[in-house]
Amino acid sequence: MAKFNSLIPEKEIPHAAEDFRAAVKVEQYRIGKEAVYIPSGLRWNYVPLFAVSAAEDSRRSVTAGHCVTVTEIKPAVELATEAGRFTLNLERPDSVGKILDAIGK
């Protein structure tokens, strides 16, 4: 059985395993009714949705190459909480909408 760890101190959900099983998969993340699940090795960290004050579309730049550098803009979603901001790095632009719709913010 997977282990679940809240990324926000003292803010946990009572039935993380059940919520995780019913969660929607968006790339490497899982979006449940109560939390966003982030993989961490053999464990899953989560951010409870009741602790998310805002969720917004974001971008990140990925630079590669030595002689000829290439910069690629990748999509991301930022979750704002009282404990700080969490960034969900994505590969496909359509995943942003799926996450924002699932979170409902």
Buried (B, 14 or more C-beta within 10 A) or exposed (E): EEEBEBBBEEBBBEEBEEBBEEBEEBBEBBBBEBBBBBEEEEEBBBBBBEBBEEBEEBEEEEEEEEEEEEEEEBBBBEBBBEBEEBEBBBEEEEBBEBBBEBBEB
